[in-house]
Amino acid sequence: MEFGVQSNLVKNTSYQLQYFFKNILVSFSAFFATWGEGMQHLSINVSKFFLFAALALIIYYVLLVKERKSYLPKSFKYLICFISFHTLIYIFVFNPDVLNFGIQSSVRLQNDFSREIEAGGNTILRFFIFCAYSCVLTYFLLKDKKLFFIYIFFYSLGFVVTLLIGGRTFIAENTIRVSGGVMDPNAMAFSAIISFFGGLYCYYKCKKILFRVLTIGVMLISFVGVIVSMSRGGILAFVLAGFYYLIHKYKFFHLLGIFLLCVVMLGWFYTRLPVEMKTAIELRFSIDKAKEDRGAGRLDVWGDYLSNIDKYFVSGMGMANERAAIKDNYTHRLNITHNQYLQYFVEYGIIGVLLFFYYIVSLINGIMKGNNLILSSIFIAMLVVMFTLDIDKTRDYWIVLAWMNTEYFFYLKNRINFNENTIVH
């Protein structure tokens, strides 16, 4: 009897230690998710912290989790299986040289920052590590509903800290832009949107006054992050996501009051800005300016890729190889697609992009019919952001997909329960 009690005590202690260690890894990876190359001014390379935590969480799952049941959407599994198969064929049959690893070159930027140009092998490896992390994260979020609150809180908190301690700031076309913990201010704007709605989610989930004050601070700083990024696509995504949230949350007269309040606050904030910043904002968001630079050259880049559609329509160019489609006859500059939908088309051909749309549509059908309005708003923002950015090699993309896959599973589970109850009654 005593031996049995001791054995159970050891098992319980072991389980508690594993549970504690898992939560630490999840929280750590969430907090440092937005700490990238934009934090180069710090004395240590904090951009690797997320990668270490992500790999540790994957290893934890492989070694300590015995269950191997998949909870991922069918459409997601189809997409990832096709990309994996396509990449293997592309690497070992057509272009084995792509598996070069390391840093190809480094470009010096303003304020002693540098941008490292990675080899194709790094990009491919990062894609599959982030994908594995997303799948493992989905599993843990499904098994412990409290973990989602923990994750989104630490993500939002980590993003706010990158702005408070100062990430990358630079001047482009006489406009001061902030990119926070990453190198691209447009990508930072998406992180700020996630952080804003994450703060909103935590505000409603916790009733403690001090915690709500903290979440309001997170939301305000995240809102400022969207603005100072000077990202036209990011601000548009934020506006549309916010509009979607408000029209589904409040009635007409409440909406009217919120709209008037926002107009007054933004007007007051704008009048307090320095003249130089006002001029920069007017120039940045001028319709004439957008027409002149053709969306920062995106229209020209998209035109270059679409004019070479015969090169990738059927087979695709392969992961991290989209530039090969336009390298012989580009008109603007040899650049990446700056459009996630177009990038899947260029890299994986017509089958790949159709599978991607199948996955997106399945999420729309599930998440928009669910009861998590905040996650739906984040998803709306991501759909808009993907029109101006290719984000499938970024951390935010896979983190948001983990949240969406989790919400999609709960939607299906609730629908099945509803149908069963309907049949019984």
C-alpha positions as CSV (number, residue, x, y, z in Angstrom):
1,M,0.0,0.0,0.0
2,E,2.8,2.4,1.0
3,F,4.6,1.6,-2.2
4,G,1.5,2.4,-4.3
5,V,1.1,5.7,-2.5
6,Q,4.7,6.6,-3.1
7,S,4.4,5.6,-6.7
8,N,1.4,7.9,-7.2
9,L,3.1,10.7,-5.4
10,V,6.1,10.4,-7.8
11,K,3.8,10.3,-10.8
12,N,1.9,13.4,-9.6
13,T,5.1,15.3,-8.9
14,S,6.5,14.3,-12.3
15,Y,3.3,15.5,-14.0
16,Q,3.3,18.8,-12.1
17,L,6.9,19.4,-13.1
18,Q,6.2,18.6,-16.8
19,Y,3.1,20.9,-16.7
20,F,5.1,23.7,-15.1
21,F,7.9,23.3,-17.6
22,K,5.5,23.2,-20.6
23,N,3.8,26.4,-19.4
24,I,7.2,28.1,-19.0
25,L,8.1,27.2,-22.6
26,V,4.8,28.4,-23.9
27,S,5.0,31.7,-22.0
28,F,8.6,32.2,-22.9
29,S,8.0,31.7,-26.6
30,A,5.0,34.0,-26.5
31,F,6.8,36.8,-24.8
32,F,9.8,36.7,-27.2
33,A,7.7,36.1,-30.4
34,T,8.1,39.7,-31.5
35,W,11.8,40.1,-30.5
36,G,13.6,39.8,-33.8
37,E,16.4,41.5,-35.6
38,G,15.0,44.9,-34.7
39,M,16.5,44.4,-31.2
40,Q,20.1,44.5,-32.4
41,H,20.8,47.5,-30.1
42,L,20.7,45.1,-27.1
43,S,23.9,43.5,-25.8
44,I,22.7,40.0,-26.4
45,N,21.1,38.4,-29.4
46,V,17.5,38.1,-28.1
47,S,16.1,37.3,-31.6
48,K,17.2,33.7,-30.9
49,F,15.2,33.3,-27.7
50,F,11.9,32.5,-29.5
51,L,13.6,29.9,-31.7
52,F,15.2,28.1,-28.7
53,A,11.8,28.1,-26.9
54,A,10.0,26.9,-30.0
55,L,12.5,24.0,-30.5
56,A,12.3,23.1,-26.8
57,L,8.5,22.9,-27.0
58,I,8.7,20.7,-30.1
59,I,11.1,18.4,-28.3
60,Y,8.9,18.4,-25.2
61,Y,6.0,17.2,-27.4
62,V,8.0,14.5,-29.1
63,L,9.5,13.1,-26.0
64,L,6.8,13.5,-23.3
65,V,3.4,13.6,-25.1
66,K,2.2,10.1,-25.8
67,E,-0.9,11.0,-27.7
68,R,-0.5,11.3,-31.4
69,K,-4.0,12.2,-32.4
70,S,-4.2,15.1,-34.8
71,Y,-6.7,18.0,-34.1
72,L,-5.7,20.1,-37.1
73,P,-8.2,21.0,-39.8
74,K,-8.3,18.7,-42.8
75,S,-7.7,21.6,-45.1
76,F,-4.6,22.6,-43.2
77,K,-3.1,19.1,-43.3
78,Y,-3.7,19.0,-47.1
79,L,-1.9,22.2,-47.6
80,I,1.1,21.3,-45.4
81,C,1.4,17.9,-46.9
82,F,1.4,19.3,-50.4
83,I,4.0,22.0,-49.5
84,S,6.2,19.3,-47.9
85,F,6.0,17.0,-50.9
86,H,6.5,19.9,-53.3
87,T,9.5,21.1,-51.4
88,L,11.1,17.6,-51.3
89,I,10.7,17.2,-55.1
90,Y,11.9,20.7,-55.7
91,I,15.1,20.3,-53.6
92,F,16.2,16.8,-54.5
93,V,15.2,16.7,-58.1
94,F,15.4,20.2,-59.6
95,N,17.4,22.5,-57.3
96,P,19.5,20.8,-54.7
97,D,21.7,23.9,-54.4
98,V,18.9,25.7,-52.5
99,L,19.9,23.8,-49.4
100,N,22.9,26.1,-48.8
101,F,22.8,27.4,-45.2
102,G,24.2,30.5,-43.5
103,I,24.3,34.2,-44.3
104,Q,24.9,35.2,-47.9
105,S,25.5,38.9,-47.3
106,S,24.8,41.7,-44.9
107,V,23.5,45.2,-45.7
108,R,24.3,48.1,-43.4
109,L,21.2,50.2,-42.5
110,Q,20.6,53.4,-40.5
111,N,21.6,53.7,-36.8
112,D,24.1,50.9,-37.0
113,F,21.5,48.2,-37.8
114,S,22.2,45.6,-40.4
115,R,20.0,43.3,-42.5
116,E,21.3,39.8,-43.1
117,I,20.5,38.0,-46.3
118,E,20.0,34.4,-45.6
119,A,20.6,31.4,-47.8
120,G,17.6,29.5,-49.1
121,G,18.2,26.6,-46.8
122,N,17.7,28.8,-43.8
123,T,14.4,30.0,-45.1
124,I,13.1,26.5,-45.8
125,L,14.3,25.3,-42.4
126,R,12.6,28.2,-40.6
127,F,9.3,27.5,-42.4
128,F,9.1,24.0,-41.2
129,I,10.3,24.7,-37.7
130,F,7.6,27.4,-37.4
131,C,5.0,25.1,-38.9
132,A,5.9,22.3,-36.4
133,Y,5.8,24.9,-33.6
134,S,2.3,26.0,-34.7
135,C,1.0,22.4,-34.8
136,V,2.4,21.7,-31.3
137,L,1.1,24.9,-30.0
138,T,-2.4,24.1,-31.3
139,Y,-2.3,20.8,-29.5
140,F,-1.4,22.4,-26.1
141,L,-4.0,25.2,-26.5
142,L,-6.7,22.6,-27.2
143,K,-5.7,20.5,-24.2
144,D,-5.6,23.5,-21.8
145,K,-8.0,26.4,-22.4
146,K,-6.3,28.5,-19.8
147,L,-3.2,28.3,-21.8
148,F,-4.6,30.5,-24.6
149,F,-5.1,33.3,-22.1
150,I,-1.6,32.9,-20.9
151,Y,-0.2,32.8,-24.4
152,I,-2.0,35.8,-25.7
153,F,-1.2,37.9,-22.6
154,F,2.5,37.2,-22.8
155,Y,2.6,37.8,-26.5
156,S,1.0,41.2,-26.1
157,L,3.2,42.1,-23.1
158,G,6.3,41.1,-25.0
159,F,5.4,43.3,-28.0
160,V,4.7,46.3,-25.7
161,V,8.1,45.8,-24.1
162,T,9.9,46.0,-27.5
163,L,8.3,49.4,-28.0
164,L,9.1,50.6,-24.5
165,I,12.7,49.7,-24.5
166,G,13.1,50.9,-28.1
167,G,13.3,48.8,-31.2
168,R,14.4,49.9,-34.7
169,T,13.5,53.4,-35.8
170,F,14.5,54.8,-39.2
171,I,13.7,57.6,-41.7
172,A,12.3,56.7,-45.1
173,E,11.2,59.3,-47.6
174,N,11.4,62.0,-44.9
175,T,9.1,60.0,-42.6
176,I,10.1,58.5,-39.3
177,R,9.0,54.9,-39.1
178,V,9.2,52.4,-36.2
179,S,9.6,48.7,-36.8
180,G,10.0,47.7,-33.1
181,G,11.5,44.3,-32.6
182,V,11.5,43.4,-36.3
183,M,13.1,44.9,-39.3
184,D,10.0,45.6,-41.4
185,P,7.6,48.3,-40.0
186,N,4.7,46.7,-42.0
187,A,5.3,43.4,-40.2
188,M,5.5,45.3,-36.9
189,A,2.1,46.8,-37.6
190,F,0.6,43.3,-37.8
191,S,2.2,42.4,-34.5
192,A,0.7,45.6,-33.0
193,I,-2.8,44.6,-34.3
194,I,-2.4,41.2,-32.7
195,S,-1.2,42.8,-29.5
196,F,-4.1,45.3,-29.4
197,F,-6.8,42.6,-29.8
198,G,-4.8,40.4,-27.4
199,G,-5.1,43.1,-24.8
200,L,-8.8,43.4,-25.5
201,Y,-9.2,39.6,-25.1
202,C,-7.4,39.7,-21.7
203,Y,-9.5,42.7,-20.6
204,Y,-12.7,40.7,-21.0
205,K,-11.3,37.5,-19.5
206,C,-10.1,39.0,-16.3
207,K,-12.2,41.1,-14.0
208,K,-9.5,42.3,-11.6
209,I,-9.2,46.1,-11.7
210,L,-5.4,46.3,-11.7
211,F,-5.1,43.7,-14.5
212,R,-7.7,45.6,-16.6
213,V,-5.7,48.8,-16.2
214,L,-2.6,46.9,-17.4
215,T,-4.5,45.5,-20.4
216,I,-5.8,49.0,-21.3
217,G,-2.2,50.2,-21.2
218,V,-1.2,47.3,-23.5
219,M,-4.0,48.3,-26.0
220,L,-3.0,52.0,-26.0
221,I,0.7,51.2,-26.6
222,S,-0.2,48.7,-29.3
223,F,-2.5,51.3,-31.0
224,V,0.4,53.7,-31.0
225,G,2.5,50.9,-32.5
226,V,0.2,50.6,-35.4
227,I,0.3,54.4,-36.0
228,V,4.1,54.9,-35.7
229,S,4.7,52.0,-38.1
230,M,3.4,54.3,-40.8
231,S,2.2,51.2,-42.6
232,R,-0.6,52.0,-44.9
233,G,-1.6,48.3,-45.2
234,G,-1.3,47.8,-41.5
235,I,-3.5,50.7,-40.6
236,L,-6.1,49.6,-43.2
237,A,-6.1,46.1,-41.7
238,F,-6.5,47.6,-38.2
239,V,-9.4,49.8,-39.3
240,L,-11.2,47.0,-41.1
241,A,-10.7,44.6,-38.2
242,G,-11.8,47.2,-35.7
243,F,-14.9,48.0,-37.8
244,Y,-15.7,44.3,-38.1
245,Y,-15.5,43.9,-34.3
246,L,-17.5,47.0,-33.5
247,I,-20.4,46.3,-35.9
248,H,-20.8,42.8,-34.4
249,K,-20.3,43.9,-30.8
250,Y,-22.5,47.0,-30.5
251,K,-25.8,48.4,-31.7
252,F,-26.1,51.4,-34.0
253,F,-26.3,54.2,-31.4
254,H,-23.4,52.8,-29.5
255,L,-21.4,52.6,-32.7
256,L,-22.2,56.2,-33.4
257,G,-21.0,57.3,-30.0
258,I,-17.8,55.3,-30.4
259,F,-17.2,56.7,-33.8
260,L,-17.7,60.3,-32.6
261,L,-15.4,59.6,-29.6
262,C,-12.7,58.2,-31.9
263,V,-12.9,61.2,-34.2
264,V,-12.6,63.7,-31.3
265,M,-9.6,61.8,-29.8
266,L,-7.8,61.4,-33.1
267,G,-8.4,65.0,-33.9
268,W,-7.1,66.1,-30.6
269,F,-4.0,63.8,-30.9
270,Y,-3.3,65.1,-34.4
271,T,-3.4,68.7,-33.4
272,R,-0.8,68.0,-30.8
273,L,1.7,66.6,-33.2
274,P,4.7,68.6,-34.4
275,V,4.4,70.3,-37.8
276,E,7.1,68.0,-39.3
277,M,5.2,64.9,-38.2
278,K,1.9,66.2,-39.6
279,T,3.6,66.9,-42.9
280,A,5.1,63.4,-43.0
281,I,1.8,61.8,-42.2
282,E,0.0,63.8,-44.9
283,L,2.7,62.8,-47.4
284,R,2.7,59.2,-46.4
285,F,-1.0,58.7,-46.6
286,S,-1.7,61.0,-49.6
287,I,-3.7,59.3,-52.4
288,D,-1.6,61.1,-55.0
289,K,1.6,59.8,-53.3
290,A,0.2,56.3,-53.3
291,K,-0.5,56.6,-57.0
292,E,2.9,58.1,-57.7
293,D,4.9,55.3,-56.0
294,R,2.4,52.7,-57.1
295,G,1.9,51.3,-53.6
296,A,5.7,51.5,-52.8
297,G,6.3,49.6,-56.1
298,R,4.0,46.7,-55.2
299,L,1.8,47.2,-58.3
300,D,4.9,47.0,-60.5
301,V,6.2,43.9,-58.7
302,W,2.9,42.2,-59.0
303,G,2.7,43.0,-62.6
304,D,6.2,41.5,-63.2
305,Y,5.1,38.2,-61.5
306,L,1.8,38.0,-63.3
307,S,3.4,38.7,-66.7
308,N,5.6,35.6,-66.1
309,I,2.7,33.4,-65.0
310,D,3.6,30.7,-67.6
311,K,6.8,29.9,-65.6
312,Y,5.1,28.8,-62.4
313,F,1.4,28.2,-63.2
314,V,1.6,24.4,-63.2
315,S,4.6,23.4,-61.1
316,G,5.6,26.5,-59.2
317,M,9.1,27.9,-58.6
318,G,9.7,26.2,-55.3
319,M,9.9,27.5,-51.7
320,A,12.2,30.6,-51.3
321,N,12.7,30.7,-55.1
322,E,10.0,33.1,-56.3
323,R,12.5,35.7,-57.6
324,A,13.6,33.2,-60.2
325,A,10.3,33.7,-62.0
326,I,11.2,37.4,-62.9
327,K,14.9,37.5,-62.7
328,D,15.3,37.7,-66.5
329,N,12.7,40.4,-67.3
330,Y,11.6,42.5,-64.3
331,T,10.7,46.1,-64.8
332,H,10.7,47.5,-61.3
333,R,13.2,45.7,-59.1
334,L,14.1,42.0,-58.4
335,N,11.9,41.7,-55.3
336,I,9.7,39.2,-53.4
337,T,6.0,39.2,-54.2
338,H,4.8,41.3,-51.2
339,N,1.6,39.4,-51.4
340,Q,1.0,36.1,-49.6
341,Y,-1.7,34.9,-52.0
342,L,0.6,35.6,-55.0
343,Q,3.6,34.0,-53.3
344,Y,1.8,30.7,-52.8
345,F,0.9,30.8,-56.5
346,V,4.4,31.5,-57.6
347,E,6.1,29.0,-55.2
348,Y,3.7,26.1,-55.4
349,G,1.7,26.6,-58.6
350,I,-2.0,26.4,-59.1
351,I,-2.5,23.4,-56.9
352,G,-0.7,25.0,-54.0
353,V,-2.6,28.3,-54.2
354,L,-6.0,26.5,-54.5
355,L,-5.2,24.4,-51.4
356,F,-4.3,27.6,-49.6
357,F,-7.6,29.2,-50.6
358,Y,-9.4,26.0,-49.5
359,Y,-7.8,26.3,-46.1
360,I,-8.6,30.0,-45.8
361,V,-12.3,29.5,-46.9
362,S,-12.6,26.6,-44.3
363,L,-11.4,28.9,-41.6
364,I,-13.8,31.7,-42.7
365,N,-16.7,29.2,-42.6
366,G,-15.7,28.0,-39.2
367,I,-14.3,31.0,-37.3
368,M,-16.7,33.6,-38.5
369,K,-19.6,31.3,-37.4
370,G,-18.0,30.8,-34.0
371,N,-18.4,32.9,-30.9
372,N,-14.9,34.4,-30.6
373,L,-15.3,37.8,-32.1
374,I,-11.7,38.9,-31.1
375,L,-10.1,36.0,-32.9
376,S,-12.3,36.7,-35.9
377,S,-11.1,40.3,-36.0
378,I,-7.4,39.2,-35.9
379,F,-8.2,36.8,-38.7
380,I,-9.7,39.7,-40.7
381,A,-6.6,41.8,-40.1
382,M,-4.4,38.9,-41.3
383,L,-6.4,38.5,-44.5
384,V,-5.9,42.2,-45.3
385,V,-2.2,42.2,-44.3
386,M,-1.5,39.2,-46.7
387,F,-2.5,41.5,-49.6
388,T,0.6,43.6,-49.1
389,L,3.0,41.2,-47.3
390,D,4.3,37.7,-47.7
391,I,4.3,36.5,-44.1
392,D,4.4,32.7,-44.2
393,K,8.1,32.7,-43.0
394,T,7.3,34.9,-40.0
395,R,6.4,34.0,-36.5
396,D,3.2,35.9,-36.3
397,Y,1.7,34.0,-39.2
398,W,2.2,30.6,-37.6
399,I,1.1,31.8,-34.2
400,V,-2.1,33.2,-35.6
401,L,-2.7,30.0,-37.5
402,A,-2.4,28.0,-34.3
403,W,-5.0,30.2,-32.7
404,M,-7.3,29.9,-35.8
405,N,-6.9,26.1,-35.9
406,T,-7.7,25.9,-32.2
407,E,-10.9,28.0,-32.7
408,Y,-11.8,26.0,-35.7
409,F,-11.7,22.8,-33.7
410,F,-13.9,24.2,-31.0
411,Y,-16.4,25.4,-33.7
412,L,-16.6,21.9,-35.2
413,K,-16.9,20.3,-31.7
414,N,-19.8,22.7,-30.8
415,R,-21.5,22.0,-34.1
416,I,-21.3,18.3,-33.6
417,N,-22.7,18.6,-30.1
418,F,-25.5,20.8,-31.4
419,N,-26.4,18.3,-34.1
420,E,-26.4,15.4,-31.6
421,N,-28.6,17.4,-29.2
422,T,-30.9,18.3,-32.0
423,I,-31.3,14.7,-33.1
424,V,-31.9,13.5,-29.5
425,H,-34.6,16.1,-28.9
